[in-house]
């Protein structure tokens, strides 16, 4: 199964930085990932692309030869890529089973109006790729509720146009936090709750809530979504987002590994990455058999070629070096060999020895006998109380109140 991420978003949302961050994170976890650049106007990239559209066509060439503007030239470059998709297929042959991250241009009309990106994704799907869309939006859009609603509406338009699994990411969280950090290194207490309100936003609350401007310690100013003659229009647009109920955001802080892993795990789950991979068997390291003392390794040479000098005392008694070496009896050596043998056959390294001390058994027997005696005492005391009442002509039993279940005892 082939997998790919289509990274889209507005200009300056941090798409190239996102691709570079994901590649570094995957390389650190020993995961093969390749990047593809689809921006023919890019001059600098924070990563080294494995596939680059600039090798086929550039925006500068189109503007010089055809006298197109930047937007028209960009559309022409992508259409030229679709007309010559054989070049892309030849480039993809070298990365058949690898994970692709596709860095797209920042013109939002490519995803909301023109069908060029949808046709490109269709070509990838015919090649067997599972594609997920990662839409990036700058965290500064949360400074104004009206700006945030417009960005959410653009994300919804891209979702409807591309018809693919879609993940919305609120990027540059680290820059947003630094901007609202005071010189002494502290942050406003309500900053985290303010971000949470935009990650899983409520349209009605955004329309009626007040919005902070500038410094977080200044008085709260009313948002412009409810001011002027466009309040009803803003409410209608907000109701559109509420009716679809498809837009929510994930925070991305490139300085936090947990935040990067959260976004990557959502993207992998959307395209079912890893479900077709076979689990790796753990490698078991077997300990070598102990070599008798005095034996030389075969890599050095047989013992016959390396004779050991033998010294003889004047009395003719052989020295210690000529005596047969006894087997090692060190307890630590035996324990290590036993652990290696258990690891080789797949058994636990440590086993609990059976208890041979009789004292615990005697204590348990004594406690059991005491419980039986206590139970017999209580039964012996309850039997007279549970027995029949007094016979004829006898009064109530000692300590008996003479009343049974709320009724008087009949006279005899």
C-alpha positions in Angstrom: 0.0 0.0 0.0 1.3 3.5 -0.9 0.6 6.5 1.3 1.0 10.2 0.8 0.2 13.5 2.6 -1.0 16.5 0.5 0.1 19.6 2.5 -2.0 22.6 1.5 -2.9 25.9 3.1 -2.7 29.7 2.7 0.5 31.5 1.8 2.8 31.8 4.8 1.0 29.1 6.8 4.3 27.1 7.3 3.8 24.3 4.8 7.5 23.9 4.0 8.4 24.0 7.7 5.8 21.4 8.4 7.3 19.1 5.7 10.8 19.6 7.1 9.7 18.9 10.7 7.8 15.7 9.8 10.8 14.4 7.8 13.2 15.0 10.7 10.7 13.4 13.1 10.4 10.3 10.9 14.1 10.0 10.4 14.7 10.1 14.1 12.2 7.2 14.5 13.9 5.3 11.6 10.9 5.7 9.2 11.5 6.2 5.5 9.8 9.4 4.2 10.4 11.3 1.0 9.3 14.9 0.2 7.9 16.1 -3.1 7.9 19.8 -4.1 4.9 21.0 -6.3 5.6 24.7 -6.0 7.3 25.8 -9.3 8.0 29.3 -7.8 9.8 28.1 -4.7 13.3 29.6 -4.3 14.3 28.2 -1.0 13.2 25.0 0.7 13.9 23.9 4.3 14.3 20.3 3.1 15.9 18.4 0.2 13.1 17.2 -2.1 13.3 13.8 -3.6 10.9 14.8 -6.4 10.9 18.5 -7.6 8.5 20.0 -10.2 11.2 22.6 -10.9 13.1 19.9 -12.7 10.3 19.8 -15.2 9.1 23.4 -15.4 9.5 26.6 -13.4 7.3 29.7 -13.0 10.0 32.0 -14.1 10.3 30.3 -17.5 6.5 30.5 -18.0 6.4 34.2 -17.1 9.3 35.0 -19.5 8.1 32.9 -22.4 4.3 33.2 -22.2 4.1 36.6 -20.5 1.8 35.2 -17.8 1.3 36.7 -14.3 2.3 34.8 -11.1 -1.2 33.2 -10.6 -1.8 32.3 -14.2 1.7 31.0 -14.6 1.3 28.8 -11.5 -1.9 27.3 -12.9 -0.2 26.7 -16.2 2.7 24.9 -14.5 0.4 22.5 -12.7 -1.6 21.8 -15.9 1.6 21.2 -17.7 2.5 18.6 -15.1 -0.8 16.8 -15.6 -0.3 16.8 -19.4 3.1 15.2 -18.9 2.3 12.9 -15.9 4.6 10.2 -17.4 7.5 12.2 -16.0 5.9 12.0 -12.5 5.3 8.3 -12.9 9.0 7.7 -13.7 10.0 9.7 -10.7 7.7 7.8 -8.4 9.1 4.4 -9.6 12.1 4.9 -7.3 9.8 5.4 -4.2 7.2 2.7 -4.7 6.7 1.7 -1.1 7.8 4.9 0.7 5.8 7.5 2.5 5.4 10.7 0.5 4.9 14.3 1.8 3.8 16.6 -1.0 4.4 20.3 -0.5 1.9 22.3 -2.5 1.8 26.0 -3.5 0.1 28.6 -1.3 -2.5 29.9 -3.7 -5.8 29.0 -2.1 -7.7 29.1 -5.4 -6.0 25.9 -6.5 -7.9 24.0 -3.9 -11.2 25.8 -3.8 -11.9 26.9 -7.5 -9.6 25.1 -10.0 -9.9 21.3 -10.5 -6.1 21.0 -11.1 -5.3 19.6 -7.6 -8.2 17.3 -7.7 -7.1 15.8 -11.0 -3.6 15.5 -9.6 -4.9 13.5 -6.7 -6.9 11.3 -9.1 -3.7 10.4 -10.9 -2.1 9.4 -7.6 -5.1 7.3 -6.6 -4.9 5.4 -9.9 -1.3 4.6 -9.0 -2.5 3.1 -5.8 -1.8 5.9 -3.3 -3.8 6.5 -0.2 -3.9 10.3 0.2 -4.7 12.5 3.2 -5.0 16.3 3.0 -3.3 18.3 5.8 -4.6 21.9 5.7 -2.5 24.4 7.6 -3.8 27.7 9.0 -1.7 30.2 10.9 -2.4 30.6 14.6 -2.7 34.4 14.2 -6.1 33.8 12.8 -7.3 33.3 16.3 -6.7 37.0 17.1 -9.9 37.9 15.4 -13.1 35.8 15.4 -14.1 37.1 11.9 -10.7 36.2 10.5 -10.9 32.7 12.1 -14.3 32.1 10.6 -13.1 33.1 7.1 -10.1 30.7 7.4 -12.4 27.9 8.6 -14.7 28.5 5.6 -11.7 28.2 3.3 -10.8 24.9 4.9 -14.3 23.7 4.5 -14.3 24.7 0.8 -11.1 22.7 0.3 -12.6 19.7 2.0 -15.6 19.7 -0.3 -13.6 20.3 -3.4 -10.9 17.6 -2.9 -13.2 14.9 -1.3 -10.3 13.3 0.6 -9.6 12.4 4.2 -8.9 15.8 5.7 -7.0 17.1 8.8 -6.9 20.8 9.8 -3.9 22.0 11.7 -3.4 25.2 13.5 0.3 25.9 12.8 2.9 28.2 14.4 1.7 27.7 18.0 5.2 28.2 19.2 5.4 31.6 17.6 2.0 32.5 18.9 3.0 31.6 22.5 6.2 33.6 22.2 4.4 36.6 21.0 2.1 36.6 24.1 4.9 35.9 26.5 6.0 38.8 28.7 9.6 39.9 29.0 9.9 38.1 32.4 9.0 34.8 30.7 5.4 34.4 32.0 2.2 33.9 29.9 -1.4 35.0 30.6 -3.4 32.5 32.5 -6.3 32.5 30.1 -4.1 32.0 27.0 -4.4 28.2 27.0 -8.2 28.3 27.5 -8.4 30.8 24.6 -6.6 28.5 22.3 -8.8 25.5 23.3 -11.8 27.6 22.4 -10.6 27.9 18.8 -9.4 24.3 18.5 -12.9 22.9 19.1 -14.8 26.0 18.5 -18.5 26.8 19.0 -19.8 29.2 16.4 -22.5 30.7 18.6 -19.9 31.4 21.3 -17.5 33.0 18.8 -20.2 35.3 17.5 -21.3 36.5 20.9 -17.9 36.3 22.7 -15.6 39.2 23.2 -12.2 39.3 21.5 -8.9 40.5 22.9 -6.7 42.7 20.8 -3.0 43.4 21.3 -1.7 42.8 24.8 -3.5 40.1 26.7 -3.6 42.3 29.8 -5.5 45.2 28.2 -9.2 45.6 28.5 -11.3 43.3 26.3 -12.6 44.9 23.1 -15.7 43.7 21.4 -15.2 41.6 18.2 -16.2 43.2 14.9 -18.2 40.2 13.9 -21.2 41.7 15.6 -20.6 45.3 14.6 -21.9 47.2 11.6 -24.4 46.1 9.0 -22.7 42.7 8.4 -23.8 41.0 11.6 -26.5 39.0 9.9 -24.2 38.0 7.1 -21.6 36.8 9.6 -24.2 34.8 11.4 -25.3 33.1 8.1 -21.7 32.1 7.3 -21.2 30.8 10.8 -24.4 28.7 10.6 -23.0 27.2 7.4 -20.0 26.0 9.3 -22.2 24.7 12.1 -24.5 22.8 9.7 -21.6 21.0 8.0 -19.9 20.3 11.4 -16.7 19.1 9.8 -14.1 21.7 10.7 -11.9 21.2 13.8 -8.2 21.9 14.3 -5.1 20.2 15.8 -2.4 22.3 17.4 1.1 22.1 15.9 4.2 23.2 17.9 7.3 22.3 16.0 9.3 22.5 19.3 7.2 19.9 21.0 7.7 16.2 19.9 4.3 15.2 21.4 2.5 17.8 19.2 4.3 16.6 16.1 3.5 13.0 16.9 -0.2 13.9 17.5 -0.6 15.4 14.0 1.4 12.5 12.4 -0.7 9.9 14.1 -3.9 11.5 13.0 -2.7 11.5 9.4 -1.5 7.9 9.6 -4.9 6.8 11.0 -6.8 8.6 8.2 -5.0 6.6 5.5 -4.6 3.4 7.6 -0.8 3.5 7.5 0.9 0.6 9.2 -2.0 -1.8 9.0 -0.4 -3.8 6.2 3.0 -3.9 7.8 4.2 -7.2 9.2 5.3 -7.2 12.9 9.0 -7.6 13.4 10.1 -10.5 15.5 12.4 -9.6 18.4 16.0 -10.4 17.9 17.2 -12.8 20.6 21.0 -12.7 21.3 22.2 -16.2 22.2 25.2 -16.4 24.6 28.1 -18.5 23.2 29.0 -21.8 24.9 31.7 -21.4 27.5 35.1 -22.4 26.2 37.3 -24.5 28.5 40.1 -22.8 30.2 43.3 -23.0 28.2 41.6 -23.5 24.8 42.5 -20.9 22.1 39.8 -19.5 19.8 39.8 -20.9 16.2 40.2 -17.4 14.8 43.7 -17.2 16.4 44.7 -20.8 15.6 44.5 -24.3 16.9 46.0 -25.0 20.3 48.6 -27.3 18.7 50.2 -24.3 16.8 50.3 -22.3 20.0 51.9 -24.5 22.6 51.8 -23.4 26.1 55.2 -23.4 27.9 55.5 -26.0 30.6 57.7 -25.4 33.6 58.9 -28.3 35.9 60.0 -27.8 39.4 63.3 -29.4 40.6 61.4 -32.1 42.3 59.7 -33.1 39.0 56.3 -31.9 40.2 54.3 -30.2 37.4 53.3 -26.6 37.8 49.8 -25.3 38.1 49.8 -24.5 34.3 50.1 -28.2 33.4 47.3 -29.4 35.7 43.8 -29.9 34.2 41.7 -26.8 34.8 38.6 -27.5 36.9 35.3 -26.2 35.8 34.4 -22.7 37.0 32.4 -22.8 40.2 31.8 -19.1 40.6 28.1 -18.6 41.5 27.9 -15.4 39.5 29.1 -17.2 36.4 26.6 -20.0 36.8 23.8 -17.5 37.2 24.7 -15.6 34.1 24.9 -18.8 32.0 21.5 -19.8 33.4 20.0 -16.4 32.3 21.4 -16.8 28.8 20.0 -20.3 28.5 16.6 -19.2 29.6 16.7 -16.2 27.2 17.6 -18.6 24.3 14.6 -20.9 24.9 12.2 -18.0 25.6 11.6 -18.7 29.3 11.6 -16.0 32.0 15.1 -15.0 33.1 14.2 -15.3 36.8 12.0 -17.9 38.4 10.7 -17.8 41.9 11.9 -20.6 44.1 9.3 -22.8 45.7 8.8 -22.1 49.4 10.0 -24.9 51.6 9.8 -23.2 55.0 7.0 -25.0 57.0 6.3 -22.0 59.3 3.9 -20.2 56.8 1.9 -23.3 56.4 1.6 -23.8 60.2 0.5 -20.2 60.6 -2.2 -20.6 58.0 -3.5 -23.8 59.6 -3.6 -22.1 63.0 -5.6 -19.2 61.6 -8.0 -21.6 59.9 -8.6 -23.5 63.2 -9.3 -20.2 65.0 -11.9 -19.2 62.5 -13.6 -22.5 62.8 -13.7 -22.2 66.6 -15.1 -18.7 66.4 -17.8 -19.8 63.9 -18.8 -22.7 66.1 -19.1 -20.4 69.1 -21.4 -18.0 67.3 -23.6 -20.9 66.0 -23.8 -22.3 69.5 -25.0 -18.9 70.8 -27.6 -18.3 68.1 -29.3 -21.7 68.2 -31.3 -21.0 71.4 -32.4 -17.6 70.1 -33.6 -19.2 66.8 -35.5 -22.0 68.5 -39.2 -22.4 69.3 -41.0 -20.1 71.8 -41.8 -21.1 75.5 -44.3 -24.0 76.2 -47.8 -23.8 77.6 -48.1 -22.1 81.0 -44.8 -20.5 80.8 -44.0 -16.9 80.6 -41.9 -15.2 78.0 -38.3 -16.1 77.9 -35.9 -14.0 79.9 -35.0 -10.9 78.1 -38.0 -11.3 75.7 -40.1 -8.3 75.2 -43.3 -10.3 74.7 -44.1 -8.8 71.3 -43.4 -10.7 68.1 -43.3 -8.8 64.8 -45.5 -6.0 66.1 -48.3 -8.4 67.4 -49.0 -9.3 71.0 -48.3 -12.8 72.2 -51.6 -14.7 72.6 -52.6 -15.6 76.2 -52.6 -19.3 77.0 
